[in-house]
Amino acid sequence: RPEYVIAVRGKVELRPEGMANPKLATGEIEVMVEKMKVLNTSKAPPFPIEDRCEAGEEVRLRYRYLDLRRPPMQRNLVVRHRAYQAVRGYLSAQGFLEIETPFFIRSTPEGARDFLVPSRINRGRFYALPQSPQLYKQILMVAGYDRYFQIIRCFRDEDLRADRQPEFTQIDIEMSFVGEEEVMEVSEGMMEALFWETVGLEVWPPFSRMSYRDAVERYGTDKPDVRFGLELVDVGDIVREGNFRVFLGALEAGGRVKGINAKGGARFSRREIDELAEFVKRFKAEGLAWIRVGPDGPSSPIVKFFPERVLGRLLERMGAEPGDLLLFVASEERVVHQALANLRLELGRRLGLIPEGEHRLVWVVEFPLFERDEEGNIAPAHHPFTSPVEEDVPLLEEDPFLVRARAYDLVWNGVEIGGGSIRISDRTLQEKALRALGIGGEEAREKFGFLLEALEYGAPPHGGIAFGFDRIVAMLLGETSIREVIAFPKTGTAVSLMDGAPAEVAKEQLKELGIVVIPEGG
């Protein structure tokens, strides 16, 4: 029966001519069974152990030990192993040392919530599991280890998506006496080796560069998929001369009006256009204005609001031709960019513009050092230890939002796979950057005192980068979820269905730790 474990004894023979299977290591031979013994029986599995699996993800995760027997999962973990080997081989050959950093660390603000570990010996005190080894790798640079790397598990207590897990793996790299170019060069060489040695995919450094501002203006995002066009076009200066109140209202409020030319999209039905209008509402846009360009000219409910001269300039700016569909969003800048960035990807899929099998890697550079969070407060665009561009340092106290960062992200087909920066290596400058974030004096010493003190002992200029290992492996394999390339992942609610984690613990264990569980709502 399927999944029984058996032992056989027999005669090994060559397969008949024409019957060899080159896909198997033993494909040229077969065993003529003379004796068989059942070593272990098996219950009927809850789903077939085959390439295709119709079972839901919850069933697959509940019986992960069976799911991992399926050929696609075996392949995925083999490729993951090759990726480990490729990274270690390349970086070791470049003179990097693999050094482990601790898992039980001090809780420091890094953006997401920390996973906390109570100390039994030091009651009332907690370790945190690292969101990244950021501070420790910087301290290794101070300690004189000029080239460090680590393939490390990191932990973030945040809401999960297809590309997130509470525990995940990253490739962590740090280098001393370098600038942005040296870090990018090493990263490109590593990616070239990683792609080739895992799945035989060729990429050719150097990768193209794009400024953060250029990426946002042209693609609406700092993670641009540059495999296809449909770039965003600013038309605010033109539509200002019309009388369409939606556009004028957005501009008067300090917002933007931008559009996309969906080449060949004039064939979309009114129902399909309405679907696109509903689509952009998911991203806080209030609606979607459109102009269909036909052989007899433009048609739309909004063309009556524009003089012929203005309409002509609008069509010219958009590069409109018969058969095109022009789509516009008017709102505050963040909403316009977010809505059109997602609409662009949706149109790319609907119009078949995204080329399968093409891989485009691009560096996004010249990020702002600070941004506003969802509550409107100042926050680091990357993390508080990113170095500002030297000539922008005076702006830290005058207008921190104008300060540029020495930061860089690597984007692959519209997905950020790595991000890094040149770090601050001077205590005075680091304290200035923390003060700009509202972390000053005693609070800075309390949270980051060990780093600040280390920077006073001849810290070299240094920088680095971290790559999302799970995400890279998933994309190499064409998987949409990193759960497909992790042996024992959690669900979207951070639960392990196979072993039942997280679980309640004995009252005695809680008492030892000095912890009392307060019921939800209590």
C-alpha positions in Angstrom: 0.0 0.0 0.0 1.1 3.6 -0.5 3.6 4.9 2.1 4.5 1.5 3.5 8.2 1.2 4.4 9.7 -2.0 2.9 13.1 -3.7 2.6 13.7 -5.8 -0.5 16.4 -8.3 -1.5 17.0 -9.2 -5.1 19.2 -9.1 -8.1 20.4 -5.8 -9.6 20.2 -5.8 -13.4 20.5 -3.3 -16.2 17.2 -2.0 -17.5 16.1 -3.2 -20.9 17.3 -1.1 -23.8 15.2 2.1 -24.2 13.8 1.7 -20.6 16.5 3.8 -18.8 15.4 6.8 -16.9 18.0 9.6 -17.0 16.1 11.6 -14.4 17.0 9.1 -11.7 20.4 8.5 -10.2 19.5 4.7 -10.4 17.7 5.1 -13.7 19.9 2.6 -15.6 19.3 -0.3 -13.3 16.4 -2.2 -11.7 16.1 -4.7 -8.9 14.4 -8.1 -9.6 12.8 -8.6 -6.1 13.4 -12.1 -4.6 12.3 -11.3 -1.0 10.4 -8.4 0.6 9.8 -7.4 4.2 7.5 -4.7 5.5 9.4 -2.6 8.0 6.5 -0.3 8.9 2.9 0.2 7.8 1.1 3.4 7.1 -2.3 4.8 7.7 -4.0 6.1 4.5 -2.6 9.6 4.1 -5.1 12.5 4.1 -4.0 13.5 0.6 -2.0 11.8 -2.2 1.7 12.1 -2.0 2.0 13.4 -5.5 3.2 16.4 -7.5 -0.2 18.0 -7.5 -2.0 18.4 -4.2 -5.6 19.6 -4.0 -5.6 19.6 -0.2 -5.9 23.0 1.5 -2.9 24.6 3.1 -4.2 24.0 6.7 -4.3 20.2 6.0 -0.8 20.3 4.4 0.6 22.1 7.4 -1.1 19.8 9.9 0.5 16.8 8.2 3.7 18.6 7.2 5.8 15.5 7.4 3.6 14.0 4.6 3.6 17.2 2.6 7.4 17.3 2.7 7.4 13.9 1.0 5.9 15.3 -2.2 8.4 15.8 -5.1 7.9 19.6 -5.3 8.6 20.1 -1.6 11.7 17.8 -1.9 12.9 19.9 -4.8 12.3 23.2 -2.9 14.4 22.1 0.1 17.2 20.8 -2.2 17.3 24.2 -3.9 17.3 25.9 -0.5 20.3 23.9 0.5 22.1 24.8 -2.8 21.4 28.5 -2.0 23.0 28.1 1.4 26.0 26.6 -0.2 26.3 29.2 -3.0 26.2 32.1 -0.5 28.7 30.5 1.9 31.0 29.5 -0.9 31.0 32.9 -2.6 31.4 35.1 0.5 34.1 32.8 2.0 36.0 33.1 -1.2 35.8 36.9 -0.9 37.4 36.8 2.5 34.3 37.1 4.7 34.1 35.3 8.1 30.9 33.7 9.2 30.4 34.8 12.8 27.4 34.0 15.0 25.7 36.8 16.9 23.5 36.2 20.0 19.8 35.3 19.9 19.1 36.6 23.4 19.6 40.3 23.2 18.4 43.6 24.6 15.1 44.9 23.2 15.7 48.0 21.0 13.3 49.9 18.8 13.6 48.6 15.2 10.2 49.1 13.8 8.2 45.9 14.5 7.4 44.4 17.9 10.0 42.2 19.5 9.4 38.6 20.7 10.3 38.8 24.4 11.9 36.0 26.5 11.5 36.3 30.3 14.6 35.7 32.4 14.0 33.3 35.3 17.3 34.2 37.0 16.8 38.0 36.6 13.1 38.2 37.4 11.2 41.0 35.8 13.8 41.4 33.0 13.4 40.2 29.4 15.6 39.3 26.5 14.4 40.0 23.0 14.9 37.7 20.0 16.7 39.7 17.3 14.8 41.4 14.5 18.2 41.6 12.9 21.8 41.4 14.1 22.3 45.1 13.2 24.0 46.4 16.3 26.2 43.3 16.8 27.5 43.3 13.2 28.4 47.0 13.6 30.3 46.2 16.8 32.1 43.4 15.0 33.4 46.1 12.6 34.6 48.1 15.6 36.3 44.9 16.8 38.4 44.7 13.6 36.5 41.9 11.7 36.5 43.8 8.4 34.3 41.3 6.4 31.5 39.5 8.2 28.5 37.5 7.1 25.9 35.3 8.6 22.9 33.3 7.4 20.7 34.0 10.5 17.2 33.4 11.8 15.5 36.7 12.7 12.2 37.2 14.5 9.4 39.9 14.2 6.1 39.9 16.0 4.0 41.4 13.2 0.9 40.6 11.1 1.7 38.0 8.5 1.4 38.0 4.7 2.5 35.5 2.0 6.0 36.8 2.1 6.3 37.1 5.9 6.9 34.7 8.8 7.4 35.4 12.5 10.8 33.7 12.2 12.7 34.1 8.9 16.2 33.8 7.5 18.3 36.5 6.1 21.8 36.8 4.6 23.6 39.4 6.7 26.7 41.1 5.4 28.9 43.9 6.9 32.2 45.4 5.6 34.7 48.0 6.9 36.4 50.8 5.0 33.8 50.7 2.2 31.3 53.0 0.4 28.1 52.1 -1.4 29.9 50.9 -4.5 31.9 48.2 -2.8 28.9 46.8 -0.9 26.8 46.7 -4.2 29.7 45.1 -6.1 30.0 42.2 -3.5 26.2 41.9 -3.5 26.0 41.6 -7.2 28.6 38.9 -7.4 26.8 37.0 -4.7 23.5 37.2 -6.5 25.2 36.1 -9.8 26.6 33.0 -8.0 23.4 32.3 -6.1 21.2 32.4 -9.2 23.5 30.3 -11.3 24.4 27.6 -8.7 20.8 27.0 -7.5 18.7 27.0 -10.7 21.1 27.8 -13.5 19.7 31.3 -14.0 22.1 33.9 -15.5 22.1 37.6 -14.4 24.7 40.0 -15.4 26.2 42.7 -13.1 26.4 45.6 -12.8 22.7 46.0 -12.1 21.0 49.2 -13.2 20.5 52.1 -10.7 17.5 54.3 -10.1 17.0 57.1 -7.5 14.2 56.7 -5.0 12.5 59.9 -6.3 12.7 58.6 -9.9 11.2 55.3 -8.9 8.3 56.8 -7.0 7.6 59.4 -9.8 7.7 56.9 -12.6 6.4 53.7 -11.0 4.6 55.0 -7.8 6.8 52.8 -5.6 10.3 52.3 -4.4 10.0 48.7 -5.5 9.6 49.1 -9.3 9.0 46.2 -11.6 10.9 47.5 -14.6 10.1 44.5 -16.9 7.3 46.5 -18.6 6.2 50.1 -19.2 3.0 51.8 -18.2 4.9 54.5 -16.3 3.0 57.1 -14.3 2.7 60.6 -16.0 2.1 63.8 -14.1 -0.6 65.9 -15.8 -1.3 68.4 -13.0 0.0 71.4 -14.9 -2.3 70.6 -17.9 -5.6 69.6 -16.2 -5.3 72.8 -14.0 -6.5 74.6 -17.1 -9.7 72.6 -17.3 -12.8 72.7 -15.3 -13.0 69.2 -13.8 -13.6 69.8 -10.1 -12.2 66.4 -8.9 -8.8 67.3 -10.5 -8.9 70.9 -9.4 -9.9 70.1 -5.8 -7.0 67.7 -5.5 -4.5 70.2 -6.8 -5.8 73.0 -4.6 -5.3 70.8 -1.6 -1.7 70.3 -2.5 -2.2 66.9 -4.1 -1.3 65.4 -7.5 -3.0 64.3 -10.7 -1.2 61.5 -12.5 -2.2 59.0 -15.1 -1.3 55.7 -16.9 -1.7 55.0 -20.6 -3.0 51.4 -20.8 -1.8 50.7 -24.3 -4.5 48.8 -26.1 -6.9 49.1 -23.2 -9.6 50.8 -25.2 -11.0 47.4 -25.7 -12.0 47.2 -22.0 -15.7 47.2 -21.5 -17.4 49.7 -19.2 -17.8 46.9 -16.6 -14.0 46.2 -16.7 -13.3 49.9 -16.2 -15.7 50.0 -13.3 -13.8 47.0 -11.8 -10.5 49.0 -12.1 -12.2 52.0 -10.4 -13.2 49.7 -7.5 -9.7 48.2 -7.5 -8.0 51.6 -6.8 -10.5 52.3 -3.9 -8.7 49.6 -2.0 -5.7 52.0 -1.8 -7.8 54.9 -0.6 -8.3 56.5 -4.0 -11.8 58.0 -4.3 -12.2 56.9 -7.9 -10.7 56.6 -11.3 -11.1 59.0 -14.2 -10.7 57.6 -17.7 -10.5 58.6 -21.4 -11.0 56.0 -24.1 -9.0 56.9 -27.3 -10.7 55.7 -30.5 -10.2 56.3 -34.2 -12.6 59.2 -34.0 -10.9 60.8 -31.0 -11.3 60.7 -27.2 -14.5 59.7 -25.5 -15.2 60.0 -21.8 -17.6 61.6 -19.3 -14.8 64.0 -18.4 -13.7 65.3 -21.9 -16.4 68.0 -21.8 -14.5 69.7 -18.9 -11.5 70.5 -21.0 -11.1 72.9 -23.9 -9.9 71.2 -27.1 -6.5 72.8 -26.8 -6.0 71.5 -23.3 -7.4 68.1 -24.2 -4.9 67.9 -27.1 -2.0 68.7 -24.8 -3.2 66.1 -22.3 -3.4 63.4 -25.0 0.1 64.4 -26.2 1.6 64.3 -22.7 0.1 60.8 -22.2 1.4 59.5 -25.5 -2.1 58.6 -26.5 -2.9 56.7 -29.8 -6.2 55.1 -31.0 -6.8 52.0 -29.0 -5.4 53.3 -25.8 -7.2 53.8 -22.4 -6.0 56.7 -20.2 -6.6 56.3 -16.5 -6.2 59.0 -13.9 -6.1 59.3 -10.1 -6.3 62.6 -8.2 -5.6 62.8 -4.5 -2.8 63.5 -2.0 0.6 62.3 -3.3 0.9 59.1 -1.3 -2.6 57.9 -2.3 -2.0 58.7 -6.0 1.3 56.8 -6.0 0.0 53.8 -4.1 -3.2 53.5 -6.1 -1.4 53.9 -9.5 1.5 51.6 -8.6 -0.9 48.8 -7.8 -3.1 49.6 -10.8 -0.1 49.5 -13.0 0.7 45.9 -11.9 -3.0 44.9 -12.4 -3.0 46.3 -15.9 0.3 44.6 -16.6 -1.4 41.3 -15.8 -4.6 42.0 -17.6 -2.9 43.2 -20.8 -0.3 40.4 -20.7 2.6 42.9 -20.5 4.7 41.2 -17.8 7.2 38.9 -19.6 7.5 35.4 -18.1 11.0 34.2 -17.5 12.5 37.7 -17.6 14.5 38.8 -14.5 15.4 42.4 -13.9 17.3 43.5 -10.9 17.7 47.2 -10.1 19.3 49.2 -7.3 17.1 51.9 -5.8 19.4 54.6 -4.2 19.2 58.1 -2.7 16.5 57.4 -0.2 15.4 60.0 2.3 16.8 59.3 5.8 13.5 59.9 7.5 9.8 59.5 6.6 6.5 59.9 8.3 4.8 56.8 9.8 1.1 56.1 9.6 0.4 58.4 12.5 2.4 61.2 10.9 5.4 61.0 13.2 9.0 61.1 12.1 10.5 57.6 11.6 13.7 56.2 10.0 13.2 55.1 6.4 15.5 52.2 7.0 16.8 52.2 10.6 18.4 54.8 13.0 22.0 53.8 12.2 22.0 54.7 8.5 24.5 57.4 7.6 23.2 60.7 6.1 24.8 62.1 3.0 27.7 64.3 4.4 26.5 67.6 3.0 23.0 67.0 4.4 24.2 66.6 8.0 23.3 70.3 9.0 19.7 69.6 8.0 19.4 67.0 10.8 18.4 69.8 13.2 16.9 72.2 10.6 14.7 70.0 8.5 15.3 66.2 8.9 12.9 65.3 6.1 15.3 66.8 3.5 18.2 64.7 4.6 19.3 62.0 2.1 20.5 58.6 3.3 23.4 56.6 2.1 21.1 53.7 1.6 20.3 51.2 -1.2 17.7 48.5 -1.9 18.0 45.7 -4.4 14.7 45.1 -6.2 14.0 42.0 -8.3 10.9 42.1 -10.6 9.2 44.5 -8.3 10.1 42.7 -5.0 12.6 44.1 -2.6 15.0 41.3 -1.8 17.7 43.2 0.0 18.4 46.5 1.7 21.4 48.1 3.3 23.3 51.3 4.0 26.6 52.9 5.0 26.4 53.2 8.8 27.1 56.1 11.1 30.5 55.5 12.7 30.8 58.6 14.8 29.1 58.9 18.2 28.3 62.6 17.9 26.5 62.1 14.6 24.7 59.0 15.9 23.4 61.0 18.8 22.2 63.7 16.4 20.3 61.2 14.3 18.7 59.7 17.4 17.7 63.2 18.6 16.0 63.8 15.3 13.8 60.8 16.0 13.0 62.1 19.5 15.5 59.7 21.2 17.9 61.8 23.2 19.9 62.0 26.4 19.2 59.3 28.9 16.9 57.4 26.6 19.6 57.1 24.0 22.1 55.9 26.5 19.6 53.4 28.0 18.7 51.8 24.7 21.9 52.2 22.7 24.6 53.0 25.2 26.8 50.0 24.3 26.8 51.0 20.6 27.5 54.7 21.4 30.4 53.7 23.6 31.8 51.4 21.0 31.8 54.1 18.4 34.2 56.1 20.6 37.0 53.5 20.3 38.2 54.0 16.7 35.2 52.8 14.8 36.0 52.4 11.1 33.7 53.6 8.3 31.5 50.6 7.5 28.4 49.5 5.7 26.4 46.4 4.8 23.3 44.8 3.5 20.8 42.1 4.4 18.9 39.9 2.0 15.6 38.0 2.6 16.8 34.4 2.0 13.4 32.8 2.1 12.0 35.3 -0.4 14.9 34.8 -2.8 14.6 31.0 -2.8 10.8 31.3 -3.3 11.2 33.5 -6.3 14.0 31.3 -7.8 11.5 28.5 -7.6 8.5 30.5 -8.9 6.6 30.1 -5.6 4.3 32.8 -4.4 4.6 32.1 -0.7 7.7 31.6 1.4 5.9 28.9 3.3 6.6 26.7 0.3 10.4 26.9 0.8 10.4 26.6 4.7 10.4 23.1 6.1 8.1 24.0 9.1 6.4 27.4 8.6 3.7 29.0 10.6 0.2 29.9 9.4 -1.0 33.4 8.7 -1.9 33.7 12.4 1.6 32.5 13.5 0.4 29.1 14.6 2.2 25.8 13.9 -0.6 23.4 13.1 1.6 20.3 13.3 2.7 20.7 16.9 0.2 23.2 18.2 2.6 26.0 19.0 2.1 28.4 20.6 0.6 26.5 23.6 -0.3 27.2 27.2 2.3 26.3 29.8 2.1 24.9 33.3 1.3 27.4 36.1 4.5 26.4 37.8 6.5 27.6 34.8 4.7 30.9 34.9 5.3 31.3 38.6 9.0 30.6 38.2 9.1 33.5 35.8 7.0 35.8 37.8 4.4 36.0 35.0 0.6 36.3 35.4 -1.5 35.8 32.3 -4.3 38.4 32.1 -7.3 37.1 30.0 -8.1 39.1 26.9 -10.4 42.0 27.8 -9.5 41.5 31.5 
